[in-house]
Amino acid sequence: MPRAALLSIHARVSGTQPATWEHPSFAQIWGPRYSAYVVPERDRALFTLGRLPDAASGRRRAEEAAAKLQSLLGDTRMTYHAAGRALGINPNALRYGTTTGTIAIRWEGARSPVVWSVPRPEVDPADARVELARRYLHVFGPGSSGGFAKWAGIVPRSAVATFDALRDSLLPVRTPIGDACALAEDEAGLREKPGTVAPARLLPSGDAYYLLHGRDRELLVPDAAQRNALWTSRVWPGAVLVDGEIVGTWRRAHDEVTIEPWRRFSRSARDAVETEAASLPLPELTRSIVVRWT
């Protein structure tokens, strides 16, 4: 989500400001699994066309949704709920059109996103999907075609074909949860010893650091009870990262941040978490962040 994207950027880039996510180098789209994503504008095609269905029926549904929206809007913009009403369809059906690469959105959080049509990227969908798989392996790897299919929201057959196209660029890897693969070009980085890490970071719900599914989650959080606390059946909490390890969850209500630690924190760790909370670049705050420990 856009507000979560701001906090994800803040966790990685010093000097992040409340309006950083609005920079023209970023684009908002309905990305993997039709969730709202903020991605680099130059990568719009990867996260949209890269997920265009291979099956004729799925591709037809996407093209028809995009065409209906283009016919309705022309060069104008409209909330997607209003567009759905005008077309006499459930507005969620418009999300299918995002895989054509011709729908842009702007969603600030609570309100209905505004949608408009943009030119179709001049990229072959198969090429876009291969590059999307490379991004997946670089960020989440080692991984598998099944993990890629789950993350991207595409059918397993398409994910297998994409990994086959990448075969010469892949490195077989054995992990504690089974065989997987990584990008061969990432081998040196994977073998490096960890460098200096930040003393504390508050990662927002859905942050790419822990946007994992299935057994992949065991590699990041070995304890089953802790996994259930982080990856809930409802809206996920944020993850508390201390010295490069997820050690608890957090949620925010206005100017109050509540921390639920999974272990006893040292004084320095508590101070680091509170300092990080106080630095969150949230535009709507009128008072300083208060941290509550449970």
BAFI-3210 file (N, C-alpha, C; in Angstrom, 3 decimals, decimal comma, padded with zeros to 6 digits):
// residues 294
n [1|2|3|4|5|6|7|8|9|10|11|12|13|14|15|16|17|18|19|20|21|22|23|24|25|26|27|28|29|30|31|32|33|34|35|36|37|38|39|40|41|42|43|44|45|46|47|48|49|50|51|52|53|54|55|56|57|58|59|60|61|62|63|64|65|66|67|68|69|70|71|72|73|74|75|76|77|78|79|80|81|82|83|84|85|86|87|88|89|90|91|92|93|94|95|96|97|98|99|100|101|102|103|104|105|106|107|108|109|110|111|112|113|114|115|116|117|118|119|120|121|122|123|124|125|126|127|128|129|130|131|132|133|134|135|136|137|138|139|140|141|142|143|144|145|146|147|148|149|150|151|152|153|154|155|156|157|158|159|160|161|162|163|164|165|166|167|168|169|170|171|172|173|174|175|176|177|178|179|180|181|182|183|184|185|186|187|188|189|190|191|192|193|194|195|196|197|198|199|200|201|202|203|204|205|206|207|208|209|210|211|212|213|214|215|216|217|218|219|220|221|222|223|224|225|226|227|228|229|230|231|232|233|234|235|236|237|238|239|240|241|242|243|244|245|246|247|248|249|250|251|252|253|254|255|256|257|258|259|260|261|262|263|264|265|266|267|268|269|270|271|272|273|274|275|276|277|278|279|280|281|282|283|284|285|286|287|288|289|290|291|292|293|294]
n.u [000,848|000,407|001,058|002,392|004,456|005,918|007,007|008,511|010,420|011,620|012,809|015,007|016,284|018,016|016,948|014,360|011,277|007,903|006,518|007,944|007,210|005,581|007,100|007,846|009,323|008,243|005,540|002,083|000,339|-001,959|-000,527|001,309|-000,864|-002,976|-002,853|-002,378|000,455|003,519|005,846|008,982|008,663|009,886|009,750|007,177|006,029|007,006|005,699|003,099|002,377|004,022|002,546|000,458|-002,062|-001,420|-003,298|-006,027|-008,592|-008,137|-006,498|-008,243|-010,181|-008,669|-007,955|-010,496|-011,453|-009,636|-010,154|-012,828|-012,580|-010,900|-012,572|-014,592|-013,264|-011,484|-009,410|-009,678|-009,947|-011,058|-012,618|-012,203|-014,418|-016,520|-016,153|-016,751|-019,476|-020,467|-020,011|-021,569|-020,610|-018,918|-016,513|-014,091|-013,578|-012,263|-009,638|-008,459|-007,709|-005,290|-003,110|-002,602|-001,008|-001,984|-003,354|-003,295|-003,050|-003,962|-003,700|-004,295|-004,770|-007,196|-009,266|-011,155|-009,300|-008,085|-008,378|-006,880|-006,204|-003,249|-000,590|000,114|002,850|005,801|006,729|007,396|005,157|006,151|008,897|008,826|007,870|009,955|011,931|010,642|010,667|013,391|013,761|012,254|013,766|016,150|015,464|013,922|015,094|017,059|014,731|011,743|009,894|007,299|007,088|007,430|005,143|003,139|003,723|003,607|001,058|000,319|-000,404|000,840|001,924|002,748|004,721|006,613|007,400|008,607|010,790|012,133|012,944|014,813|016,817|019,626|020,659|020,480|021,290|021,612|020,462|020,699|018,552|017,476|014,798|014,478|015,269|016,173|016,594|018,896|019,861|022,622|024,375|024,156|025,569|028,094|027,393|025,599|027,311|028,859|029,844|027,543|027,173|027,477|024,549|021,446|020,590|017,868|014,746|011,469|009,430|006,841|003,474|003,325|005,800|008,538|010,609|009,559|007,547|006,505|005,580|004,054|006,384|008,637|008,558|009,520|012,263|012,837|011,482|011,771|010,236|007,047|004,851|005,557|005,586|002,838|001,985|003,048|002,376|-000,657|-004,143|-005,622|-005,212|-001,803|000,510|003,158|006,695|009,173|012,475|015,550|018,940|019,128|017,370|014,089|012,180|009,788|006,477|004,618|002,192|000,320|-001,579|-002,680|-000,721|000,487|002,553|002,566|004,475|005,095|007,143|009,106|010,926|012,997|014,087|017,184|018,295|019,529|018,527|015,796|015,909|016,849|014,710|012,699|013,806|013,793|011,016|010,256|011,270|009,702|008,411|005,670|002,999|000,592|000,860|000,537|001,575|004,336|005,561|004,480|005,662|004,445|004,980|004,247]
n.v [-001,190|002,370|004,047|002,208|001,706|004,069|003,796|001,512|002,455|004,352|002,655|001,828|003,918|006,772|010,010|010,011|011,530|012,661|012,907|011,395|009,003|009,914|010,807|011,421|009,345|007,050|004,694|003,890|000,875|-001,884|-004,538|-007,653|-010,331|-008,636|-006,585|-003,278|-001,603|000,205|001,004|001,329|003,667|003,015|000,299|-000,459|-002,096|-004,650|-005,449|-005,488|-006,173|-008,380|-010,188|-010,867|-013,093|-016,316|-018,059|-018,088|-017,332|-015,948|-013,882|-012,607|-011,660|-009,779|-007,953|-007,080|-005,813|-003,688|-002,356|-001,562|000,273|002,192|003,078|004,263|006,291|007,742|010,424|011,165|010,999|008,906|007,703|004,262|002,959|004,586|004,281|001,584|001,593|003,200|001,562|-000,535|-002,769|-004,879|-003,013|-004,207|-005,951|-004,485|-004,598|-006,740|-005,796|-004,576|-006,143|-005,689|-003,562|-001,020|000,469|002,863|003,827|005,799|005,721|006,665|005,393|005,202|006,132|005,532|004,333|006,403|005,995|005,704|005,622|004,529|004,562|001,439|-000,518|-000,967|-003,740|-007,195|-009,500|-012,004|-011,531|-009,543|-011,022|-012,816|-011,045|-010,123|-012,451|-012,643|-010,440|-011,307|-013,563|-012,297|-010,665|-012,283|-014,775|-017,739|-019,407|-020,836|-022,045|-022,462|-020,813|-018,356|-018,287|-018,163|-015,732|-013,830|-014,231|-015,810|-018,570|-021,852|-023,241|-021,237|-020,050|-022,120|-022,319|-019,848|-020,046|-022,040|-020,643|-019,074|-020,786|-020,999|-018,973|-019,622|-020,928|-023,951|-024,552|-025,720|-025,753|-025,465|-026,166|-027,542|-028,146|-025,449|-022,505|-019,936|-016,739|-016,979|-014,863|-013,726|-015,248|-014,649|-012,573|-013,920|-015,617|-013,956|-012,746|-011,432|-007,897|-004,766|-004,045|-002,225|-000,934|-001,046|-001,460|-000,633|-002,445|-002,114|-003,498|-006,138|-005,622|-006,114|-007,588|-009,613|-010,713|-013,426|-016,867|-020,011|-022,642|-021,095|-019,129|-020,290|-020,139|-017,545|-016,999|-019,229|-020,234|-021,554|-020,394|-017,731|-017,213|-017,403|-015,167|-013,126|-013,552|-013,293|-014,334|-012,217|-008,704|-008,179|-007,502|-005,034|-005,738|-006,049|-005,299|-006,072|-005,651|-006,998|-009,143|-010,509|-009,803|-009,371|-007,848|-004,993|-002,378|000,516|003,235|006,186|008,427|006,561|003,836|000,428|-002,105|-005,525|-007,583|-010,569|-011,543|-010,804|-007,505|-005,751|-002,747|-001,038|-002,012|-001,475|001,301|001,785|000,888|002,672|005,076|004,668|004,487|007,094|008,424|007,928|008,960|010,177|011,781|012,750|013,139|015,012|015,121|013,907|010,558|008,007|005,241|002,110|-000,692|-004,132]
n.w [000,000|-000,538|001,792|003,375|001,624|001,826|004,411|004,003|002,215|003,885|005,757|004,412|003,104|003,868|004,940|003,970|003,194|004,110|001,654|-000,128|-001,428|-003,410|-005,475|-008,920|-010,038|-009,128|-009,494|-009,064|-008,949|-009,536|-008,415|-008,046|-007,231|-007,381|-005,537|-004,135|-005,224|-004,938|-007,257|-009,076|-011,706|-014,133|-014,073|-014,437|-016,473|-015,851|-013,515|-014,321|-017,202|-017,035|-015,675|-017,239|-018,187|-019,672|-020,695|-022,973|-022,106|-019,683|-020,595|-022,328|-020,538|-019,133|-021,189|-021,994|-019,673|-019,435|-021,855|-021,547|-019,466|-020,643|-022,710|-021,233|-019,742|-021,416|-021,685|-019,070|-015,421|-012,718|-009,710|-008,864|-007,904|-008,754|-011,488|-011,791|-011,106|-013,183|-015,342|-014,708|-013,356|-010,930|-009,260|-008,589|-010,642|-012,510|-011,849|-013,094|-015,536|-015,122|-015,813|-018,450|-018,561|-018,924|-017,065|-014,584|-011,139|-008,286|-004,955|-001,787|000,560|002,685|001,058|-002,001|-004,762|-007,414|-010,904|-014,161|-017,700|-019,377|-021,844|-023,474|-022,412|-024,363|-024,413|-024,566|-023,107|-022,174|-021,933|-020,003|-017,847|-017,376|-016,492|-014,226|-012,694|-012,259|-010,582|-008,432|-007,542|-006,890|-004,740|-002,958|-003,085|-002,121|-004,318|-005,803|-008,675|-007,881|-005,618|-006,844|-008,488|-006,545|-005,243|-007,369|-008,272|-010,452|-012,710|-011,913|-014,166|-015,932|-014,396|-014,213|-016,898|-017,180|-015,415|-016,736|-018,992|-017,803|-017,159|-017,786|-016,295|-013,686|-010,425|-008,782|-005,477|-002,155|000,549|004,041|003,856|001,551|-001,976|-004,139|-006,145|-007,165|-008,505|-010,603|-010,785|-008,332|-006,582|-005,364|-003,611|-001,940|-000,620|000,893|004,124|006,529|006,612|008,412|010,190|010,596|013,823|014,539|012,897|011,785|010,027|007,664|007,361|005,046|003,929|001,660|002,779|004,358|002,829|002,257|001,511|002,440|003,180|002,955|004,850|007,140|007,045|007,697|010,086|012,407|014,589|015,159|016,536|016,587|013,863|013,355|014,684|013,192|010,449|010,071|009,761|009,095|008,601|008,326|011,006|011,477|011,194|013,660|013,494|014,758|014,926|012,473|012,678|012,869|015,594|016,806|016,693|015,436|015,714|014,696|015,930|015,099|016,794|018,346|018,841|019,162|020,518|020,312|021,689|021,071|022,735|025,577|025,555|025,398|027,087|025,278|022,858|023,136|023,228|020,643|019,057|019,877|019,046|016,303|015,858|016,503|014,343|012,124|009,045|008,946|007,427|008,568|011,276|014,247|016,686|018,680|018,261|020,425|022,173|023,067|025,068|025,157]
ca.u [000,000|001,234|001,613|003,383|005,615|006,699|007,770|009,497|011,512|012,284|013,627|016,170|016,890|018,073|016,412|013,013|010,318|006,516|006,033|008,905|006,549|004,879|008,062|007,458|010,043|007,445|004,199|001,175|-000,366|-002,407|000,582|001,119|-002,070|-003,900|-002,740|-001,814|001,910|004,301|007,020|009,627|007,946|010,557|009,456|005,727|005,700|007,349|004,708|001,770|002,438|004,697|001,557|-000,639|-002,288|-001,131|-004,528|-006,838|-009,722|-007,638|-006,016|-009,421|-010,778|-007,825|-008,066|-011,834|-011,555|-008,872|-010,833|-014,019|-012,156|-010,410|-013,733|-015,315|-012,493|-010,753|-008,250|-010,056|-009,687|-012,260|-012,392|-012,549|-015,785|-017,404|-016,024|-017,510|-020,908|-020,784|-019,980|-022,521|-019,890|-018,187|-015,261|-012,931|-013,320|-011,349|-008,254|-007,920|-007,125|-003,957|-002,056|-002,320|-000,072|-002,595|-004,119|-002,550|-003,908|-003,417|-004,455|-003,625|-005,038|-008,576|-010,218|-011,160|-008,241|-008,395|-007,807|-006,851|-005,554|-001,923|-000,184|000,612|004,316|006,300|007,512|006,729|004,781|007,042|010,152|008,546|007,739|011,300|012,611|009,965|011,184|014,740|013,603|011,784|014,875|017,163|014,989|013,388|015,761|016,701|013,309|011,291|008,826|006,068|007,090|007,219|003,738|002,335|003,975|003,161|-000,355|000,156|-000,613|002,109|002,468|003,455|005,925|007,572|007,927|009,490|012,035|012,833|013,586|015,915|017,634|021,069|021,057|020,148|022,241|020,916|020,775|020,046|018,184|016,905|013,437|014,438|016,043|015,671|017,592|019,194|020,520|024,059|025,091|024,048|026,279|029,116|026,723|025,024|028,390|029,501|029,408|026,696|027,857|026,859|023,105|020,847|020,216|016,429|013,876|010,067|008,979|005,374|002,737|003,522|007,116|009,156|011,522|008,886|006,402|006,788|004,446|004,379|007,529|009,666|008,496|010,289|013,653|012,939|010,991|011,685|009,252|005,699|003,975|005,935|005,084|001,400|001,788|003,459|001,558|-001,981|-005,166|-006,218|-004,174|-000,553|001,165|004,499|007,744|010,233|013,772|016,632|020,214|018,939|016,520|012,719|012,082|008,501|005,549|004,189|001,039|000,227|-002,867|-002,378|000,644|000,894|003,103|002,573|005,461|004,931|008,416|009,093|011,949|013,353|014,980|018,138|017,987|019,976|017,595|014,557|016,190|016,958|013,358|011,972|014,375|013,285|009,595|010,148|011,725|008,803|008,015|004,239|002,556|-000,586|001,121|000,614|002,296|005,421|005,206|004,613|005,844|003,925|005,518|003,313]
ca.v [000,000|003,567|004,491|001,201|001,914|005,150|003,265|000,581|003,290|004,930|001,629|001,531|005,109|007,898|011,263|009,853|012,539|012,193|012,883|010,700|007,984|010,589|011,250|010,917|008,125|005,926|004,517|003,021|-000,093|-003,124|-005,424|-009,071|-010,738|-007,512|-005,664|-001,983|-001,574|001,343|000,427|002,313|003,904|002,304|-001,129|-000,669|-003,228|-005,925|-005,790|-005,522|-007,090|-009,604|-011,079|-011,097|-014,534|-016,998|-018,684|-017,183|-016,798|-014,954|-012,726|-011,910|-010,939|-008,616|-006,994|-006,501|-004,889|-002,487|-001,664|-000,917|001,436|003,186|003,629|005,119|007,416|008,555|011,073|011,648|010,124|008,647|006,664|002,993|002,610|005,310|003,661|000,342|001,924|003,702|000,432|-001,547|-003,980|-004,795|-002,312|-005,088|-006,607|-003,648|-004,935|-007,702|-005,063|-004,064|-006,956|-005,190|-002,450|000,229|001,097|003,454|004,165|006,581|005,303|007,198|004,580|004,934|006,470|004,719|004,786|007,027|005,205|006,293|004,784|004,962|003,780|000,090|-000,594|-001,663|-004,864|-008,478|-010,013|-013,093|-010,908|-008,855|-012,029|-013,320|-010,047|-010,126|-013,606|-012,284|-009,559|-012,163|-014,359|-011,415|-010,139|-013,319|-016,049|-018,783|-019,614|-021,876|-021,593|-022,446|-019,605|-017,228|-018,294|-017,709|-014,310|-013,013|-014,454|-016,389|-020,010|-022,576|-023,606|-020,076|-019,850|-023,151|-021,930|-018,700|-020,542|-022,761|-019,630|-018,521|-021,913|-020,762|-017,923|-020,068|-021,716|-024,826|-024,262|-026,578|-024,987|-026,306|-026,598|-028,237|-027,619|-024,216|-021,939|-018,519|-016,200|-017,255|-013,606|-013,357|-016,220|-014,007|-011,853|-014,876|-016,237|-012,968|-012,645|-010,246|-006,674|-004,024|-003,878|-001,162|-001,431|-001,338|-000,978|-001,020|-002,734|-002,062|-004,678|-006,470|-005,246|-007,162|-008,402|-010,819|-011,042|-014,813|-017,778|-021,419|-023,013|-020,057|-018,348|-020,970|-019,701|-016,223|-017,085|-020,674|-020,588|-021,589|-019,440|-016,395|-017,074|-017,143|-013,795|-012,194|-013,789|-013,607|-014,574|-010,915|-007,746|-008,460|-006,396|-004,772|-006,571|-005,342|-005,846|-005,620|-006,262|-007,859|-010,303|-010,189|-010,178|-008,961|-007,194|-003,664|-001,752|001,947|003,925|007,616|008,714|005,525|002,613|-000,656|-003,133|-006,825|-008,300|-012,021|-011,880|-009,663|-006,583|-004,994|-001,322|-000,417|-002,418|-000,707|002,676|001,816|000,759|003,904|006,089|004,398|004,851|008,553|008,962|007,568|010,194|010,089|013,155|013,214|013,258|016,355|014,977|012,948|009,153|007,405|003,791|001,274|-002,049|-005,079]
ca.w [000,000|-000,629|003,064|003,746|000,752|002,411|005,538|003,446|001,707|005,057|006,411|003,570|002,523|004,798|004,414|003,417|003,636|003,999|000,272|-000,987|-002,250|-004,494|-006,473|-010,249|-010,408|-008,657|-010,049|-008,313|-009,801|-008,905|-008,724|-007,766|-006,500|-007,535|-004,411|-004,493|-005,140|-005,424|-007,926|-009,952|-012,955|-015,229|-013,949|-014,501|-017,344|-015,215|-012,497|-014,925|-018,345|-016,624|-015,062|-018,194|-018,301|-020,931|-021,175|-023,788|-021,340|-018,747|-021,341|-022,843|-019,417|-018,859|-022,278|-021,988|-018,546|-019,775|-022,948|-020,990|-018,706|-021,608|-023,410|-020,294|-019,224|-022,385|-021,060|-017,745|-014,281|-011,935|-008,708|-009,493|-007,526|-009,664|-012,803|-011,762|-011,163|-014,524|-016,278|-014,260|-012,948|-009,675|-009,578|-008,439|-011,925|-013,284|-011,498|-014,064|-016,649|-014,804|-016,431|-019,795|-018,424|-019,387|-015,992|-013,478|-010,012|-007,171|-003,765|-000,614|001,741|003,067|000,007|-003,212|-005,666|-008,699|-011,996|-015,492|-018,704|-019,838|-023,025|-023,224|-022,513|-025,551|-023,904|-024,722|-021,789|-021,742|-021,501|-018,741|-016,790|-017,064|-015,670|-012,935|-011,968|-011,812|-009,420|-007,334|-007,023|-006,314|-003,464|-002,077|-003,273|-003,090|-004,482|-006,726|-009,568|-007,093|-004,807|-007,760|-008,891|-005,407|-005,009|-008,495|-008,557|-011,786|-012,620|-011,815|-015,475|-016,465|-013,597|-014,616|-018,203|-016,967|-014,825|-017,811|-019,829|-017,022|-016,702|-017,904|-015,349|-012,333|-009,650|-007,844|-004,080|-001,173|001,738|005,099|003,551|000,271|-003,098|-004,733|-007,047|-007,028|-009,683|-010,569|-010,589|-006,919|-005,750|-004,534|-002,538|-001,004|000,148|001,742|005,504|006,711|007,003|009,502|010,018|011,404|015,157|014,597|011,831|011,886|008,672|007,619|006,913|003,648|003,430|000,855|003,583|004,864|001,973|001,907|001,605|002,651|004,003|002,898|006,077|008,181|006,980|008,298|011,465|012,656|015,605|014,579|017,215|016,124|012,483|013,414|015,155|012,136|009,255|010,584|008,743|008,770|008,215|009,023|011,710|011,001|011,790|014,379|013,113|015,633|014,528|011,323|012,975|013,270|017,014|017,344|015,770|015,863|015,070|015,008|015,943|015,153|017,235|019,307|018,270|020,144|020,219|020,967|021,507|021,245|023,710|026,405|024,867|026,195|027,126|024,025|021,798|023,336|022,818|019,183|018,511|020,139|018,168|014,960|015,837|016,515|013,066|011,029|008,347|008,682|007,159|009,296|012,704|014,824|017,945|018,639|018,458|021,763|022,044|024,144|025,070|025,760]
c.u [000,887|001,839|002,649|004,630|006,510|007,574|008,807|010,696|012,317|013,209|014,933|016,945|016,861|017,518|015,050|012,062|008,890|006,008|006,948|008,219|005,798|005,818|007,702|008,246|009,325|006,102|003,383|000,426|-001,065|-001,387|000,275|-000,065|-003,089|-003,947|-002,144|-000,317|002,415|005,586|007,726|008,857|008,565|010,265|007,966|005,373|005,966|006,246|003,282|001,749|003,109|003,761|000,357|-000,841|-001,915|-002,394|-005,395|-007,965|-009,261|-007,156|-007,200|-010,083|-009,986|-007,995|-009,434|-012,001|-010,837|-009,573|-012,076|-013,634|-011,673|-011,568|-014,496|-014,550|-011,922|-009,501|-008,550|-009,676|-010,950|-011,899|-012,846|-013,920|-016,780|-017,355|-016,816|-019,004|-021,302|-020,834|-020,966|-021,867|-019,291|-016,848|-014,023|-012,585|-012,361|-009,889|-007,645|-007,231|-005,721|-002,856|-001,824|-001,296|-000,659|-003,416|-003,169|-003,534|-003,189|-004,303|-003,697|-003,962|-006,509|-009,558|-010,102|-010,093|-008,800|-007,700|-007,820|-006,080|-004,226|-001,551|000,366|002,139|004,733|007,271|006,728|006,393|005,700|008,373|009,964|008,462|009,093|012,034|011,963|010,458|012,594|014,668|013,170|012,941|015,933|016,749|014,610|014,198|016,674|015,188|013,016|010,219|007,494|005,961|006,848|005,762|002,854|002,487|003,377|001,669|-000,597|000,018|000,747|002,738|003,262|004,754|007,002|008,207|008,899|010,820|012,828|013,578|014,800|016,990|019,135|021,575|020,896|021,238|021,459|021,396|020,025|019,784|017,634|015,494|013,337|015,267|015,362|016,717|017,743|019,759|022,021|024,848|025,049|024,885|027,294|028,489|026,135|026,094|029,093|028,974|028,559|027,517|027,163|025,377|022,612|020,459|018,735|015,732|012,458|009,543|007,456|004,758|002,952|004,863|007,772|010,082|010,852|007,615|006,613|005,546|004,952|005,602|008,657|009,698|009,328|011,750|013,852|012,541|010,791|010,575|007,830|004,773|004,277|005,497|003,604|001,104|002,118|002,586|000,171|-002,955|-005,871|-005,105|-002,912|-000,105|002,478|005,486|008,794|011,554|014,832|017,899|020,022|018,059|015,124|012,501|010,759|007,642|005,183|002,955|000,998|-001,218|-002,570|-000,928|001,167|001,340|003,187|003,510|005,140|006,203|008,261|010,141|012,229|014,382|015,954|017,731|018,373|019,044|016,282|014,759|016,240|015,581|012,582|012,493|013,864|011,819|009,427|010,513|010,789|008,254|006,543|003,640|001,430|-000,341|001,194|001,329|003,393|004,909|005,440|004,690|005,310|004,481|004,540|004,063]
c.v [001,244|004,008|003,488|001,350|003,015|004,623|002,247|001,349|003,862|003,926|001,380|002,753|006,254|009,147|011,144|010,877|012,030|012,082|012,107|009,710|008,597|011,061|010,660|009,691|006,870|005,890|003,646|002,145|-001,118|-004,177|-006,873|-009,341|-009,593|-006,600|-004,348|-001,985|-000,205|000,760|001,534|002,450|003,106|000,802|-001,435|-001,917|-004,562|-006,383|-005,815|-006,525|-008,406|-010,612|-011,330|-012,595|-015,090|-017,593|-017,660|-016,545|-015,714|-013,701|-011,916|-011,092|-009,675|-007,544|-006,311|-005,492|-003,582|-001,681|-000,932|000,355|002,548|003,859|004,593|006,403|008,322|009,107|011,575|010,632|009,997|007,655|005,332|002,514|003,307|004,718|002,360|000,587|002,374|002,576|-000,666|-002,857|-003,773|-004,111|-003,182|-005,799|-005,793|-003,990|-005,916|-006,986|-004,558|-004,854|-006,599|-004,058|-001,099|000,936|001,597|003,807|005,143|006,320|005,752|006,428|004,324|005,178|005,534|005,222|005,419|006,216|006,014|005,377|005,403|004,120|002,415|000,064|-001,401|-002,770|-006,143|-009,035|-011,126|-012,539|-010,201|-009,857|-012,611|-012,329|-009,948|-011,292|-013,350|-011,388|-010,381|-012,938|-013,481|-010,948|-011,256|-014,621|-016,453|-019,022|-020,679|-021,301|-021,535|-021,206|-018,367|-017,138|-017,743|-016,216|-013,443|-013,161|-014,944|-017,896|-020,722|-022,899|-022,443|-019,823|-020,866|-022,776|-020,757|-019,140|-021,355|-021,770|-019,022|-019,557|-021,607|-019,705|-018,354|-020,952|-022,613|-024,572|-025,249|-025,751|-025,930|-026,793|-027,248|-027,551|-026,383|-023,729|-020,454|-018,030|-016,443|-015,982|-013,133|-014,253|-015,544|-013,272|-012,786|-015,514|-015,252|-013,040|-011,382|-009,038|-006,019|-003,802|-002,760|-001,712|-001,760|-000,746|-001,468|-001,192|-002,766|-003,377|-004,901|-006,070|-006,418|-008,062|-009,680|-011,158|-012,442|-015,674|-019,195|-021,631|-021,989|-019,238|-018,975|-020,523|-018,370|-016,244|-018,567|-021,079|-020,469|-020,557|-018,016|-016,171|-016,752|-015,724|-012,773|-012,317|-014,242|-013,856|-013,284|-009,969|-008,012|-007,251|-006,073|-005,674|-005,680|-006,037|-005,232|-006,380|-007,303|-009,075|-009,830|-010,722|-009,734|-008,319|-005,817|-003,234|-000,293|002,413|005,398|007,825|007,685|004,269|001,570|-001,755|-004,395|-007,639|-009,789|-012,492|-010,643|-008,794|-005,962|-003,522|-000,643|-000,770|-001,644|000,741|002,792|001,743|002,063|005,058|005,918|004,799|006,370|009,170|008,669|008,829|010,205|011,483|013,651|013,429|014,716|016,338|013,934|011,538|008,739|005,895|003,098|-000,132|-002,988|-006,262]
c.w [000,000|000,704|003,567|002,891|001,295|003,540|005,081|002,891|002,878|005,740|005,674|003,104|003,533|004,125|003,793|004,037|003,456|002,564|-000,669|-001,926|-003,434|-005,601|-007,837|-010,714|-009,927|-009,376|-009,113|-009,303|-008,919|-009,323|-008,425|-006,846|-006,424|-006,307|-004,900|-004,233|-005,547|-005,981|-008,705|-011,263|-014,108|-015,205|-014,036|-015,325|-016,676|-014,275|-013,042|-016,086|-017,990|-015,984|-015,985|-018,379|-019,670|-021,544|-021,906|-022,984|-020,372|-019,447|-021,877|-021,728|-019,100|-019,927|-022,279|-020,856|-018,858|-020,859|-022,449|-020,244|-019,637|-022,329|-022,514|-019,991|-020,298|-021,737|-019,653|-016,673|-013,446|-010,834|-009,285|-009,066|-008,455|-011,065|-012,864|-011,858|-012,568|-015,549|-015,893|-013,860|-011,564|-009,961|-009,432|-009,747|-012,782|-013,001|-012,496|-015,217|-016,383|-015,498|-017,901|-019,759|-018,762|-018,315|-014,914|-012,370|-009,086|-005,972|-002,536|000,649|001,948|001,928|-001,187|-004,167|-006,931|-009,785|-013,284|-016,425|-019,129|-021,051|-022,630|-023,366|-023,736|-025,133|-024,136|-023,342|-021,276|-021,250|-020,159|-017,593|-016,405|-016,172|-014,295|-012,084|-011,468|-010,578|-008,202|-006,713|-006,361|-004,922|-002,489|-002,094|-002,127|-003,126|-005,505|-007,634|-008,824|-006,228|-005,656|-008,174|-007,777|-005,199|-006,118|-008,783|-009,966|-011,642|-012,610|-013,165|-016,076|-015,713|-013,972|-015,954|-018,073|-016,386|-015,851|-018,713|-019,141|-016,697|-016,722|-016,927|-013,896|-011,734|-008,700|-006,416|-003,195|000,082|002,804|004,809|002,173|-000,800|-003,688|-005,723|-006,764|-008,348|-009,556|-010,288|-009,137|-006,014|-004,824|-003,356|-001,496|-000,112|001,081|003,173|005,661|007,146|008,183|009,211|010,927|012,770|015,268|013,380|012,116|010,468|008,643|007,161|005,421|003,088|002,708|001,662|004,076|004,079|001,391|002,100|001,876|003,532|003,944|004,189|007,194|008,193|007,687|009,775|011,795|013,626|015,059|015,220|016,769|014,685|012,481|013,875|014,081|010,898|009,697|009,433|008,340|008,320|009,022|009,842|011,015|011,722|012,445|014,080|014,028|015,268|013,422|011,558|013,374|014,686|017,635|016,271|016,309|015,099|015,500|014,972|016,162|015,604|018,234|018,575|019,377|019,675|021,010|020,737|021,748|022,249|024,542|025,671|025,862|026,182|025,816|022,867|021,913|022,883|021,291|018,532|018,708|019,280|016,745|014,841|015,757|015,164|011,903|010,360|007,958|008,555|008,046|010,788|013,138|016,165|017,772|018,890|019,906|021,572|023,282|023,980|025,758|026,358]
res [m|p|r|a|a|l|l|s|i|h|a|r|v|s|g|t|q|p|a|t|w|e|h|p|s|f|a|q|i|w|g|p|r|y|s|a|y|v|v|p|e|r|d|r|a|l|f|t|l|g|r|l|p|d|a|a|s|g|r|r|r|a|e|e|a|a|a|k|l|q|s|l|l|g|d|t|r|m|t|y|h|a|a|g|r|a|l|g|i|n|p|n|a|l|r|y|g|t|t|t|g|t|i|a|i|r|w|e|g|a|r|s|p|v|v|w|s|v|p|r|p|e|v|d|p|a|d|a|r|v|e|l|a|r|r|y|l|h|v|f|g|p|g|s|s|g|g|f|a|k|w|a|g|i|v|p|r|s|a|v|a|t|f|d|a|l|r|d|s|l|l|p|v|r|t|p|i|g|d|a|c|a|l|a|e|d|e|a|g|l|r|e|k|p|g|t|v|a|p|a|r|l|l|p|s|g|d|a|y|y|l|l|h|g|r|d|r|e|l|l|v|p|d|a|a|q|r|n|a|l|w|t|s|r|v|w|p|g|a|v|l|v|d|g|e|i|v|g|t|w|r|r|a|h|d|e|v|t|i|e|p|w|r|r|f|s|r|s|a|r|d|a|v|e|t|e|a|a|s|l|p|l|p|e|l|t|r|s|i|v|v|r|w|t]
***
